[in-house]
């Protein structure tokens, strides 16, 4: 990590609510079983809205596609999990339609 990247991340994290940051970290690490090393590769996951992470992870889990280990088949990166619109997430990550995703969300 370069010094400028480190400084930028510090500014981002300092602007966040510590309680929300901890809740997001706990969800990603404990519920999604993402190791610390993977979180360090994409720390911006901690700045994403937790409900977006939870919804998308739950959907991938229901499809059997919740794979966050880059050494395994069907790997989903932290960046692809939280980036883009729901339509892009469905097409590129979940490999389903936005309609199917929306039906899943309504069932929660």
C-alpha positions in Angstrom: 0.0 0.0 0.0 1.5 3.3 -1.0 1.7 6.3 1.4 -0.9 8.3 -0.6 -3.3 5.3 -0.6 -2.8 4.9 3.1 -3.5 8.6 3.7 -6.6 8.5 1.6 -7.9 5.4 3.5 -7.2 7.1 6.8 -9.3 10.1 5.7 -12.1 7.8 4.6 -12.1 5.8 7.8 -11.9 8.8 10.1 -15.0 10.3 8.5 -17.0 7.1 9.2 -19.1 6.3 12.3 -17.0 3.9 14.3 -20.0 1.8 15.4 -21.1 1.3 11.8 -17.5 0.5 10.7 -17.2 -2.2 13.4 -20.6 -3.7 12.5 -19.7 -3.8 8.8 -16.3 -5.4 9.7 -17.9 -8.0 11.9 -20.4 -8.9 9.2 -17.8 -9.2 6.5 -15.3 -11.1 8.7 -17.6 -13.3 10.9 -20.8 -13.9 8.8 -19.2 -13.9 5.3 -16.1 -15.6 6.6 -13.7 -13.2 4.8 -10.2 -13.4 6.3 -8.4 -10.2 7.4 -6.0 -10.5 4.5 -8.8 -10.3 2.0 -10.3 -7.3 3.7 -6.9 -5.6 3.6 -6.8 -6.1 -0.2 -10.0 -4.1 -0.6 -10.6 -2.1 2.6 -13.2 0.0 0.9 -15.7 -2.8 1.5 -15.9 -1.4 5.0 -17.1 2.0 3.7 -20.0 0.3 1.7 -23.5 0.3 3.1 -23.9 -2.8 5.3 -27.4 -3.5 4.0 -26.1 -3.6 0.4 -23.4 -6.1 1.5 -25.9 -8.2 3.5 -28.5 -8.2 0.7 -26.0 -9.2 -2.0 -24.2 -11.7 0.1 -27.5 -13.3 1.2 -28.5 -13.5 -2.5 -25.2 -15.1 -3.5 -25.5 -17.5 -0.6 -29.0 -18.6 -1.7 -27.5 -19.3 -5.2 -24.5 -21.1 -3.8 -22.2 -18.4 -5.3 -20.9 -16.9 -2.0 -17.3 -17.7 -2.8 -14.8 -15.1 -1.6 -11.6 -17.2 -1.8 -9.7 -16.3 -5.0 -8.2 -19.8 -5.1 -11.6 -21.4 -5.6 -14.0 -21.7 -8.4 -16.7 -19.0 -8.8 -14.6 -16.4 -6.8 -16.4 -13.2 -6.1 -14.1 -10.2 -5.3 -15.0 -7.8 -2.5 -15.0 -5.0 -5.1 -17.5 -6.8 -7.4 -19.7 -7.5 -4.5 -20.3 -3.8 -3.7 -19.6 -2.1 -7.0 -22.0 -1.2 -9.7 -25.8 -1.1 -10.0 -28.0 -4.0 -9.0 -28.4 -4.8 -12.7 -24.6 -4.9 -13.1 -24.3 -7.0 -10.0 -26.9 -9.5 -11.3 -25.4 -9.8 -14.7 -21.8 -9.9 -13.8 -21.6 -11.5 -10.4 -24.8 -13.4 -9.6 -25.5 -14.4 -13.2 -29.2 -13.8 -12.8 -31.7 -11.1 -13.7 -32.5 -8.0 -11.7 -36.1 -9.2 -11.5 -35.0 -12.4 -9.7 -32.9 -10.4 -7.3 -35.7 -8.1 -6.5 -38.0 -11.0 -5.8 -35.4 -12.4 -3.5 -35.2 -9.0 -1.7 -38.9 -8.9 -1.3 -38.9 -12.3 0.4 -36.5 -11.1 3.1 
